[in-house]
């Protein structure tokens, strides 16, 4: 049993100190993931709170079929979707994006990829599920299997999302560099 | 593995999470294709840039907020099971009080046969609620000390009507009852 699973087991028995321990371990990555989806620090803080409340309520029902981290990111993922649905901000993404035919200029992507502002901007241009897949892959270094588990979709769907998300991200970065050079 | 499959797995080569067999295939494809090599380099840089971003998370403030919510939730949960116990207690208390009233009627009946009736007879002088953890002995002693009797109740809210017996003024009884730690609330009853 991994360390987080042991902590979660204690939470399931009503141990508040264990909840605080798990919060300190996972608060930053979960918050970062939520923020990457909502782009609003206040909403993200509220949702982070809701995620850990749900962890507190549901810990005793954790069956250990996945890593604790994956389970908690799954809670966060669903709460973000719920919030988007409530506000009518949900976008369907598993259709084929418009501009994915040509390869992006990878040299330009390499240059733009070093600039946090460009990366942040281009991540923001991605649709919800594309951004989520890229965030989990690059912020959290998850496998595609773990991302599929968090997102509740087949692995093939994640590969497709990543494929398109990567193309769109690199195309956006390329455009940032080209526009900068032209300006 | 097709070209598209290789491309789909490139981010997972960049974050170093591919299983051995897939990694070998993708690495072989990358080794043979300069475009894929440049793409891999770009993806690694993007990943590093993302991970280097400092986010100001709620931190300890968020934890304090979480603990407040958990405490509130725990308190609610702890109080909920008490409801049935209170209900049981009210039934038990009403039975015990009926015994007290009956006993008092029996003890005092000889000296004042016309002045004592069971609950429901006299108009109550006070409406009273007792604390949930009051022992029957303490309750009986309080009623005897204050020289009052229960004439109605318990209501759905656990309220009893008390009448003051002869020899004691309402003010004396009220002062004694109000001073008792057994009493949760005491009000002067409305005139009938």
Contacts between the chains, C-beta under 8 A, distances in Angstrom:
chain1	res1	chain2	res2	distance
A	14	B	74	7.6
A	16	B	67	6.6
A	16	B	70	6.0
A	16	B	71	7.9
A	16	B	74	7.9
A	19	B	66	7.3
A	19	B	67	7.9
A	19	B	70	6.6
A	20	B	63	5.9
A	20	B	66	8.0
A	20	B	67	6.9
A	23	B	62	7.6
A	23	B	63	5.3
A	23	B	66	6.3
A	24	B	63	7.2
A	27	B	57	5.7
A	27	B	58	7.2
A	27	B	59	7.0
A	27	B	62	6.5
A	27	B	63	7.4
A	28	B	55	6.9
A	28	B	57	5.0
A	31	B	55	6.4
A	31	B	57	4.0
A	31	B	58	6.7
A	31	B	62	7.9
A	32	B	53	8.0
A	32	B	55	4.9
A	32	B	57	7.2
A	35	B	55	6.1
A	41	B	56	7.4
A	45	B	57	7.8
A	45	B	58	4.6
A	45	B	62	6.2
A	48	B	57	7.5
A	48	B	58	6.2
A	48	B	62	6.2
A	49	B	58	7.6
A	49	B	62	6.4
A	49	B	65	5.9
A	49	B	66	5.9
A	49	B	69	7.0
A	52	B	66	5.2
A	53	B	66	7.0
A	53	B	69	5.8
A	53	B	70	7.3
A	53	B	73	7.6
A	56	B	66	8.0
A	56	B	70	5.5
A	56	B	73	7.6
A	57	B	73	7.9
A	103	B	35	6.4
A	103	B	39	7.8
A	106	B	35	6.8
A	106	B	38	3.7
A	106	B	39	5.2
A	106	B	41	7.4
A	106	B	42	5.0
A	107	B	38	6.7
A	109	B	39	7.8
A	109	B	42	4.1
A	109	B	46	7.6
A	110	B	38	7.0
A	110	B	41	5.8
A	110	B	42	4.4
A	110	B	45	5.7
A	113	B	42	5.4
A	113	B	43	7.9
A	113	B	45	4.0
A	113	B	46	4.1
A	113	B	49	5.8
A	114	B	45	5.6
A	114	B	49	6.0
A	115	B	49	7.2
A	116	B	49	5.4
A	116	B	52	7.1
A	116	B	53	5.6
A	119	B	46	5.9
A	119	B	49	4.9
A	119	B	50	6.0
A	119	B	53	8.0
A	120	B	53	7.3
A	123	B	50	7.8
A	134	B	11	7.3
A	135	B	50	7.8
A	137	B	11	4.9
A	137	B	12	6.7
A	137	B	15	5.6
A	137	B	17	8.0
A	137	B	47	8.0
A	138	B	11	7.0
A	138	B	14	7.7
A	138	B	15	6.3
A	138	B	46	6.6
A	138	B	47	4.3
A	138	B	50	4.8
A	138	B	51	7.1
A	139	B	50	5.7
A	139	B	51	6.5
A	141	B	15	4.5
A	141	B	16	7.3
A	141	B	17	6.1
A	142	B	15	7.8
A	142	B	17	6.8
A	143	B	12	6.7
A	143	B	17	4.3
A	143	B	18	7.8
A	144	B	9	7.7
A	144	B	12	5.8
A	144	B	17	7.8
A	159	B	5	7.6
A	159	B	8	4.1
A	159	B	9	7.2
A	160	B	8	7.1
A	162	B	8	5.7
A	162	B	11	5.5
A	162	B	12	7.8
A	163	B	4	6.6
A	163	B	7	5.9
A	163	B	8	4.1
A	166	B	7	7.4
A	166	B	10	6.8
A	166	B	11	5.8
A	166	B	43	7.1
A	169	B	46	7.2
A	170	B	39	7.5
A	170	B	42	6.6
A	173	B	42	7.8
A	173	B	46	7.5
